[in-house]
Amino acid sequence: MASTKPYLIRAIHEWCVDEGFTPYLAVQVDALTRVPLQFVQDGQIVLNMSPDATHLLLIGNEEITFQTRFNGASFPVSVPVEAVLAIYARENGQGMAFEAVAGGGDYADVSDDSDVIPDQTSATSDDAKLEQISKRGGHLTRIK
């Protein structure tokens, strides 16, 4: 049976846009996640997914892709749906948090690809990561 996670991500994103809120996506960065390294903190990144901040946004069942700007430079973003920790509205913190996938936070050693984090491990537990995300916004619901 297909996972409900991509459907829930699409629904919260649509709700945020319809309400005039800014949808933020919290992501556990791994070897399959393409984001600029300088914005990754503790193996995670929060991405603005508003229509004004993204171009060619596609929230698929396996992957979320879009073009965006970081410090004025265009960058293609690619996030596996499994790596999504939460999606929420910046303005009020309402949204949804998800269980981190087992093995999330383990990074592959890819020396020739500057868009991927080199080999690291995270000492923070999944519950602690979700706690940190919840403190940023407030009203997230954990989905198992």
N, C-alpha and C positions, 0 to 999 in steps of 0.2 A: 504494500500500500504506500502511496506517495506521502511524503512528509507534509504536515500542515504549515511548517515554518515559512516557506516562501509566500504562501497565501496570506499569512498573518502579517508578514513584512509589507506586502503590497497593500493590504487593507489599512494598516496604520499609516503608511506613507500617503495614501489617498485621503484619509481622514485629516491628516496634518495639512495637506495642501488645500483641501476644501474649507478648512477652518481658518486659513490664512496663517498657520503656524509654520515654523521651520523644522522639517524632519531631519533629525540627527541619527546617524547610524554608528553604533559602537562596535568595533571589529577587533577580534583577536588576530594579530598579524602572524602569518606563517609563510612557508616557502611558496604557497600558491596564491598569496595575496600580493597584488601589485599596487603599492602606494609609495609616495616619496618617504625615504627613511628619516629625514630630518623632522618629520612631524609625528613619528612613532614614539610613544612614551610607555615604558614598562611592557613592551610587546603589544600595545594596543594603540588604536587611532580612532578618533571620532570624526566622521565625515558629514558635511552639510549636503543633504540630498534634495534641497529645494530646487524648483524649476529654474530659478535665477542662477543657481550655482552649478547646475549640471547641463550637459549637452548629450544627446543620444542615450538617455537613461533607459536601461533595460533591466528589470527585476525578473530574472528567470527563475526556474525551479532549482537550478544548480549553481547559478552564478549571477552576481549583480555587476553590471558594467556601465560606465559612463565616462565622459570627458569632463574635466574640471580644471580650474586654475589654482596653482599653489604659488604664492608670491609673484603673480602675473604670468607665469609660464603654464602653458597647456600641458595636461598630463592625463594619460588614459588610466583609469582606475578599474581594477578587477578584484572582486571579493567573492570567494566561495560562500554560498548561503550558510554552510556549516560554521563558518568563522564569525557570523554575526552574533554578537552578545546582546544587543538591544537596539530598538528603534523607538525614538521618543521625540516629543515636541520640545524644542529649545525653550520656548516661552513659559511652559508650565510643568515640564517634566513628565507629562502623561504619555504612556506608551507601554511597551512590553519588553521584558528581559527574557533571554533564553539560556538554557543550560549550555555551558561551553562543551564542545566536542572533546572526547578523550583524545589526548595527544595534542590538543591546542596549546600553542606556546612553544612547541618544539620546532626549531627552525632548521631548514636544510642549509648546508654549506654550499653556497653558490657564489663563487668568487668573481665571476664575470658579469653578474647581473646586479647593478647598483640599485635596483628597485626592490630588492628582496633583502631582508635582514639576515646576516650571517648566523652561524650556529650559536644559539643561546638557549637557556632554559629559564623558566619562570618559577620562582619559589612561592608565588602567591596562589592560594587555592582558588578553585572556581567560585566558591561561596564568597570569598573575600573580594574577588573581581566584580561579582554582581553587586556586592555591598557598596563598592566604590562607585559603580555606575548609578545605583539607586540614590546615593547621596548627592550626585550632581543634579538629578532632576526630581526625584521624589516619588512618583506614582507608578512605578513599574511593576508588572506582574510576571512572576517566574512561570515559564512553561516547561514541563518535563516531557 
